[in-house]
Amino acid sequence: MQRLNSSILSDILNYLPSTILADSFGIISWTNKIDIAPGSNILDLIPDLDLQGSGLKPSLSLAVIDEISFIINSYPLEDDSGILFYLEPLESKAISMLIENPYEGFLLVDKQGIIRMINETLANYLKVPKKKLVGQHFDKYSIDPGLHGIIETQKPDLLSIFSASRNLVASRHPVFHDGNFVGAYGRYFSIDSRDLKENIFGDGYINVLEGLQIGSINQAMMELTAYKNEFYDKHTSSFGIENIVGSSPIMRELKKNILMIWDSPSSVLLTGESGTGKEVFAQAIHFHSDRSQYPFVKVNCAAIPETLLEAELFGYVEGAFTGARKGGKMGKFELANKGVIFLDEIGDMPLTMQAKLLRVLQEKEIERLGSEQVIPIDVRVVSATNKDLYAMTAQGTFRADLFYRLNVINFHIPALRERRSDIPELVDYFIRALDLKLNRNIKSVAPEVMERFLAYDWPGNVRELINILESAMNFCRDNTLGLKELPHFLITNIDTGSMEDDSLLA
């Protein structure tokens, strides 16, 4: 075998059965097991090969050579000395690892949309036996509506998201033979949190990737893995009731009630002033529920412009509006399928969107913007507001029917002044947390500081307490926080005789 001056090629040749090295014009300089002479053009062997695309970045395609189906991996060498092509017949061991990968779905359809090949992983995702799928049109079981675009345009779609029985990220490609379009194939990763825990962080998935090495880890799949890691980080709850600080009677009752509804699908409405920590309670509801292995997706209804809110909640298809990204976008409800969606600041939702949200809650299905396809969803809704929704329904600014849908279980989160006995515990907790953040060595607050804290009414609630502590700790050079570090308004004009005993509020 000829020795090539490419460490990348040498490494790959250790396990690849059929390899071709060609220049950017397709002229072959070396091959190992393919029956084609050096000096020939690779296009004589594979007429539909995209040489221009292959020279830009790693890519993957299908081709039929002498009536044998091959997967062709194209890999441009780093020194621009050529393009490496390596071919794997579908029946080979390496391709079996790719097709029958337990962590990745695979589907091959002809140009009529008839399923010719599907692996067990995708069949399991769809909850349909594999033998029932082969020979059927992919539309019959609503497998992947995005394949219509590949069949119509004959162009690849490297990364998009859709929902079947799971939330899936798809990479779709056309297949050509003798210059003719013959079908399409798709590769699918689940981004449901239960699968992410098993697939990305599990040893099995790492072993598969190490076994396939560069051969099957093209750029799209690396981007996909990064996306899934980001999704997992963003869409899981990290707080249980043990992270809710406070042992006052009213807080003990709230924690007990959260544990009582662990297996309930009922909607929960969290009410309370701004800064009381409603999101922490929402995360605890998810954390202790039977949906904890599925996503926790947060939507701030006040922070999203009204014109974008529908697309953000329900998603959109490609071309739905000017600026819609290629392949469309999955909405928050699809992302939260099987899990919990947290609608924060629900009182700020426009009336037009309230009507659409009500329909989704009633029908348990959504339609992406610009699409007529109905997508079933199973989502528990936890919402929160600092507004008086009772008064808003009387004024006609909040729909009464939506309010009753959301307010099945109501938890009122008390203001800090209503649970003053929790303040010492909160101060101790946040001093320890902020001490790490600010790299200080502060252990406590002086008695006179605690006296001011207990007397103050805290209009900003726990959020204000955290901000005041952080501000004061920035100026403290001792291990005890004193009066001199506090904001001026906390030192003056506080009537310490006005302190309430929150034991009367239980």
N, C-alpha and C positions, 0 to 999 in steps of 0.2 A: 504494500500500500504506500502511495506517495505521501511523504511527510510535508505538511503545510505549515507555514509560519503564522499560525493563528492559534493561540491558546484556547480561545472560545471554541473553535472548530474541533480541536483535539479532544477537549472535554466532552463535547457532544457525541463525537464518533465512538466513544467508549460504549455507548448503549444504543445508538441509532442504527437501524438495519439498512436504510437506503438513503444516500446523501448525494446531493449535487451542489457543486460550486459553480456559479456563473457570474459574468459581469452584468452591468446595468442594462446592456443590450440583449442579454439572454444567452450570450456565447459561453458554452460550457468549457471550463478549464480542468475540471476533475469530477469524477463520480466513482462510487465504490461498487454498487450492486445493480445499478440501473443499466439496461442494455441500450446505451446511446453513447456514441463516441465523442471524446473531447473535440472541440471545434464545431460541434453541432449546436443548433439553437434549441434552448429548452422549450420554446414555443412549438417546435415540431412535435414534442412529446405531450405538452400541455398547452393547447392553442389558446385557452381562455385565461391563462395566467395573467394577472395584473402586475407587470414588471415595474411600472412606475410606483404603484402603491407599495410593492414589496421592498423597494429600495429605500423607502422612507422610514418604516418602522416595522417591528415584528407583526406578522399577520397570520391568519389561519383561513384555509378554504378547503372545499371538497372538489375532487375531480375523479373521473373514471378513465383508467388507462388499461387497455386490453381487457375490457369488461370487468375489471377489478376496481372497486371503489377505494380511493385513498383520501386521507386527510393530509393536506400539504401545509407544513409550517414554513414560513419564509422569515429569514433572520438576516438583516443587513449587518455586515461585519463592521467593527468599530473603526478600522483603518480605511474604510471606503474601497477595499480591494475587491469587493464583490458582494453577492447575495448568496446566503446558504439556504438551500431548500432541502428539507428532509421529509420523506414520504412514509406514512404508516398505513398499511392496509387495515380496513375496518376489523378484520378478524384477528389482528395481531394483539399480543399481550398488552402493549403500551396503550393501544387504542381501546382495548377492553377496559383498561383502568379509567380512561377518559369517558367512554360511553356509559359504563356501568358504575361510575363514581357514585358512592352513596351520598355524597354531599352536593352533587350538581345534577340538575335535570337536563336531559337531552332529547330533542325531537327533530325528526327529519320528515318533511312532507314533499310530495311531488308538486308540479306546477298547478294542479287542480286543487291542491290543499288536502289531498288524501295522505293520512299518516302512514309512512312506510317503515319508520323505526322510532321507538320511544323506549326510554330506559325505566327501570323500576322506580328510580328516585322521583321522576316527574309524575309517574302514575300514582305514587304514594302521595305526592303533593296534591294531586287532583282528586284523590280518594276514589279512583276508578281502576278496576283491574286492568293490567296491561293488555291482556288478550282481547278485551272489549274495545280497545282504542285503535289497534293496528287495523288498517283498512277503512277506517271511518274518517270523515272530514273533520278537521280540527275544530270547526264551529259547533259540531254536535254537542261537545262537552265544554264549550266556551274555554278552550285551552289557552289560546293566546291570540287575541284580536289583532295584535300588532303584526302578525304574519301576513295579514292582508296587504299591508303597505309594502312588504318585501316582494310579494308576488306581483303587485301592481307596478312598482317602480324598478324592481330588480336591483335595488341598492341596499347596502347593509345598514343596520341600525345597531351601533355598537353598545349602547347603554341606555336602557329605559326601564320604567317601573310599571307594573300592573298588579292587579289583585285577582287571584283565583281562590282556592280554599286557603291559600297563604298569600302574603305579600311577597312578590317575586321581582328580582332584578333580572332583565333579559338582555342577551346579546344575540342578534339575529343576522343571518348572512344568506345571500343568494347562492345557488349552485348552478354551474354551467357545464355543458359537455358539447364538444365540437362546435363551439360558438353559439349554442342554443341554451336558453334558460330551461332548466329541468326541475327546479324545486328550490327549497329553502330549508335551513336548519336553524335551531335555536338552542341556546345554552341558558340555564336558569339557576339562580341562587335564591334561596329563601332568606328574607330579612326579618322573619318573625323572630322574636327574641329567644324563644326556646331553641330554634335551630342555630342561631348565632352562637349561643352558649356551647352547643355541641360541636358545631362545625369550625368556627374560627378559633376558639380557645381549646378545643379538644385535640388530643394527640393524634387521633385518627386522621384528621384533615391535614395536619402538618406532615404526617408520613406520606400521604398521597401526593402532596405538592413536592416533597423532596424526591419522591420516586419519579415523578414526571419531569422535574427540573424545567429547563427553559422550554422544552418541547411543547408544553401545554400551558405555560404561564405567560400568555401574551399580555400586551399592555392593557387591554380592556379588562382582563381579569384582575390585574394588579390594582387598577383604579376601582374596580368593584369591591375588592377586599377592603381597601381604604375607606370606601363609602360605608360599608357595613360596620366597620369598627366605629366610625363616626356616628352612625345611626344607633348602635348599641349604647354608646356613651350618652347620647342625648335622650334616648327614649326608654330609660329605666328609672324606677323610683329608688331613691337612696335613703329615704327616711321611714323608719317605723315609729311606733309610739314611744320607744325608748329614746328617740331623738326629740320628742316633744317635752320641753323642760317645764316643770311645774307640778307640784303635788297638792295644790289647793283642792278642796272638794269639787269645785266645778270642773277642773282639769282632769281629776281622777274619773269623774263621770263620763267625760268626753272620750277618754282613752278606752274605758270599758265598752262604750257603745260602738266604737270603731271595730273592736274585736268581735262584737255580736253580729255584725253584718258582713262577715268575711265571705260568705258563700251566696250573698244576695246579688241579683242583677239590677236591683232598683236604683233609680237615679238619686243622687245626693246633691243637695244645695247647701253650700257653706255661706253663712252670712256673718257679717261683722265689720267693724271699722277697718280702714286702711292701716296696714302695718301690723295686724294681729297674727299673721302667719298662716293664712288660709291655704297657701300652696303646700306648706309642710303637712297640714292635715290631709290634703288631697293625696299627697304621696303616701302617707301612712295608710289611707284607705286602700290604695292599690297594693302597697307592700304586703299587707296582711290578708289580701283577698285571694280567692282561688284563680284570679287572673294575673297574679304577680309574675308569671313566667312569660307573659305577653306584654306588648308595649304600653308605656305610659306617655301620652302625647299631650303637650300643653299648647293651648292657643290663647293668646291675649287678645280678646275681642276689641279692646279699646285701642290697641297699638296698630291694627291693620286697617288701612283705608277701606272705606265702604266698597269702592269699585273693585278691590282685590279680594274681599273677604270670601265671596262664593268660590272663587278659584282656589283659595287657600284651604278652605274646608273640604271641598268636594273634588278638587283637581280639575284638570282640563286635558283635552286631546290636542295633538299637533294642529296648528292652524285655527284654533278656536278664537283667537283674537290677535291683533298686531302685537308682536313681541313674544308670543307664546313659543316656548322653546321646542326644539326638535324632539319628537317622541312623546310630547306632552309631559304631564306631571301628576303624580299621585297626591291626592288631598290628605288632610290630616285624619279624616275619618277612615280612609283606607289604611293609612299607616297604623292606626290604633286598632285595627280589626282584631277581635278576640280579647283586647285589652281594655284600657280606660282612656277616655279623652277628657282632659281637664279644660273646661271653658271658663277661663278667668275673666273677670269684669263683664260678666254676661249682661248686666244691666245697661251696658253701652252698645249692645248689638242693635243695628238699625231694624226698624219694623219689617222692611222687605225681607231681610235675612231671617228674621224671627219666623216668618211664615214658611220659608224653605227648610229651616232647621226643624220645625214642628213636623213637617211631612216626613223628613228623614227619621225622626224618632218614632213616628207612627208606623211607617212602612218598613223600617229597618233595611233600607236600601238607598243607594245614591246613584246619581248620574253625573259623570264628569261634564264640565262645561264644554259645549260643542259636540256632545255625544248623546245618542239615544239608548246606549247600552245600559241596562240596569245591573248594578253591582250590589249583591247582598252584603250586609255588614252585621257584625255582632259586637257591639260596643257598649260598655257601661259609661254613662255620662256623669261626671262630677263637675258641677259648676260653682262659681263663687261670685259674690258681689258685695260691695260696701254700700249699695243703695237700697232704698225701701221699695222692694218690688210690689208689695201690697198697694202702696200709694200709687206707684206707676201704673198698675193695672186699672186702678180707679180713674186715673187721668188719661188713660188710653195710650200711654207711651210704651207699655209693655203688654204683650198679648196674654190674656188671662189663661187661655188654653195651653200656651207654652209654659207659663208659670206653674200650672198644676202638673205638667209633665216632668218638670225639673225638680219640683219641690215635694217629691215622694218622701224622702228622708231629709230632715232639716237638722243641721248642726249649727248652732250659733256660737261663734268663737268670741269669748269675752274680751273686752278691752282690758288693757293692763291695769287701769285704775280699779277694775272690778275684781282683780285677783292680786292685791298688793302683797299678800303673803308669799307670792312666788318671786317677788323682785330679788331678794337675796340669792335665791337659787339661780335665777337668770343672770345676775351680775357675776356670780362665781363662774358659771358656765362660759359666758362670753369673754371674761377676762382671760381665761385659760386659752380659748380659741384665738383671741386677738394677740395674746402674748407671743404665740408662735408666728402669726402673720407679721407682726411688727418687730420681732426679734428683741423683745424687752424681757425684763425679769420682774414683772409686776405680779404680786401674789394676791393682793386683796385691796379693798377700799377702806379708808378711814371711817370710824363710826359716824362722824359728822357728815360724811359724804352719803353714807347709807341713809341717814336721817333725811337729807334733802331728797334722795331718790324716792323714799317712801311717802314723802309729803307731796311730791309733784304729781300732776294729773295725767301726764304722758299723752297728749293729743295725737302723737305719732306712734304710740304704742311700742311694741317690741322693736320695730325698725328704728324708732327714735332713740331708744335705749342703746342699741348697738352703735348708732352713729355718735352719740355723746360719749360713750366709753372709748371708742376708737379715737375720737378727737382728743380727749383728755390724756389718753395713754401716749399719744405722740409727744406730749410736752412733759411727761413725768420721767424724772431721772432717779426716783427712789423705787423701792419694791412695794410701796403702798401709795395708792392714788389718793391725793389730798384735795382739799377745797380749792386751792390755788389753781389747779388744772381744770376745774369745771367751768363751763360757760357762765357768764355773768348772771344771766336770768335765773340760773338754778341756785345762786348764792343769796339773792335778794328776793324779797316780796313773796316768800313761801310761808304759808301759815301751817306750821307743823301740827297744829291742833285739829286740822281738817282731815287727818288721815282716817280712812274707813277700815272697818274690820270685815274682810271679804268672807269670813265664816258666816255672816248673815246672808250672803248671796247664794249659798249652796242650795 
